[in-house]
Amino acid sequence: MEVWAKAKYLRIGPRKVRLVANAILGKDVETAFAVLAFLPNRGAPMVAKVVKSAVANAENNYGLDPGNLFVSRVAVDDGPRLKRMRAKARGRPGWYVKRMSHVTVVVDERGA
């Protein structure tokens, strides 16, 4: 049985979060938490929080054993972008974009 959790509007670019998400894909939950604890990336605690939420959903809502769960899918999608302007030379605007991410983690039972 697939159980998911989603975190939306994370203030980090999706490209950076995808590096972290690919590191835990297909691993069991305990290994995923161990990998996320030692990754130096800024997105690691954010993804760990979503994995923890998905495991809690599986345990509390569906009565699944957390020891049998693994990360079956991780999707990192673009969120809205905050477009900001900073003054540049000769009175011109210099645009820069602050990106956001939506992270979805799906956990599944190993024997299913």
C-alpha positions as semicolon CSV with decimal commas, in nm:
position;residue;x (nm);y (nm);z (nm)
1;M;0,000;0,000;0,000
2;E;0,145;0,333;-0,105
3;V;0,133;0,617;0,145
4;W;0,250;0,966;0,065
5;A;0,334;1,299;0,224
6;K;0,386;1,633;0,059
7;A;0,570;1,952;0,153
8;K;0,485;2,257;-0,053
9;Y;0,643;2,598;-0,099
10;L;0,988;2,505;0,029
11;R;1,221;2,800;-0,026
12;I;1,494;2,611;-0,207
13;G;1,541;2,546;-0,576
14;P;1,409;2,215;-0,707
15;R;1,739;2,129;-0,874
16;K;1,913;2,130;-0,536
17;V;1,644;1,917;-0,372
18;R;1,650;1,661;-0,654
19;L;2,012;1,578;-0,569
20;V;1,902;1,485;-0,217
21;A;1,589;1,303;-0,335
22;N;1,782;1,079;-0,573
23;A;2,013;0,974;-0,289
24;I;1,728;0,808;-0,094
25;L;1,518;0,667;-0,376
26;G;1,456;0,293;-0,333
27;K;1,618;0,272;0,012
28;D;1,441;0,147;0,322
29;V;1,332;0,416;0,565
30;E;1,604;0,360;0,827
31;T;1,877;0,382;0,564
32;A;1,715;0,690;0,412
33;F;1,718;0,867;0,749
34;A;2,083;0,771;0,800
35;V;2,179;0,903;0,456
36;L;1,985;1,227;0,507
37;A;2,143;1,284;0,848
38;F;2,492;1,296;0,698
39;L;2,429;1,477;0,370
40;P;2,572;1,830;0,376
41;N;2,304;1,969;0,143
42;R;2,059;2,230;0,270
43;G;1,765;2,032;0,133
44;A;1,842;1,718;0,337
45;P;1,653;1,824;0,654
46;M;1,356;1,932;0,442
47;V;1,336;1,595;0,265
48;A;1,389;1,413;0,597
49;K;1,089;1,594;0,740
50;V;0,870;1,479;0,449
51;V;0,992;1,118;0,479
52;K;0,920;1,128;0,851
53;S;0,569;1,256;0,779
54;A;0,506;0,982;0,521
55;V;0,619;0,715;0,769
56;A;0,392;0,864;1,036
57;N;0,100;0,863;0,790
58;A;0,162;0,497;0,710
59;E;0,187;0,399;1,075
60;N;-0,103;0,602;1,217
61;N;-0,353;0,604;0,931
62;Y;-0,299;0,258;0,784
63;G;-0,137;0,059;1,065
64;L;0,171;-0,035;0,862
65;D;0,494;-0,145;1,027
66;P;0,765;0,125;0,985
67;G;1,032;-0,145;0,969
68;N;0,892;-0,278;0,638
69;L;0,868;0,057;0,460
70;F;1,090;0,185;0,182
71;V;1,094;0,503;-0,027
72;S;0,928;0,401;-0,352
73;R;0,896;0,741;-0,520
74;V;1,020;1,095;-0,462
75;A;0,893;1,380;-0,678
76;V;1,038;1,728;-0,665
77;D;0,833;1,980;-0,862
78;D;0,868;2,350;-0,928
79;G;0,673;2,581;-0,705
80;P;0,592;2,943;-0,772
81;R;0,879;3,182;-0,827
82;L;0,936;3,506;-0,643
83;K;1,062;3,758;-0,896
84;R;1,271;4,032;-0,742
85;M;1,461;4,331;-0,879
86;R;1,790;4,481;-0,777
87;A;1,923;4,808;-0,918
88;K;2,205;4,771;-1,168
89;A;2,430;5,011;-1,356
90;R;2,284;5,309;-1,541
91;G;1,948;5,279;-1,363
92;R;1,854;4,946;-1,513
93;P;1,681;4,666;-1,327
94;G;1,860;4,340;-1,258
95;W;1,607;4,064;-1,215
96;Y;1,666;3,756;-1,006
97;V;1,436;3,469;-0,922
98;K;1,384;3,297;-0,588
99;R;1,263;2,947;-0,666
100;M;1,040;2,721;-0,457
101;S;0,985;2,346;-0,453
102;H;0,707;2,100;-0,387
103;V;0,837;1,766;-0,252
104;T;0,626;1,449;-0,255
105;V;0,753;1,130;-0,091
106;V;0,577;0,796;-0,139
107;V;0,660;0,504;0,091
108;D;0,547;0,147;0,032
109;E;0,570;-0,186;0,214
110;R;0,861;-0,408;0,118
111;G;0,659;-0,729;0,090
112;A;0,369;-0,575;-0,105
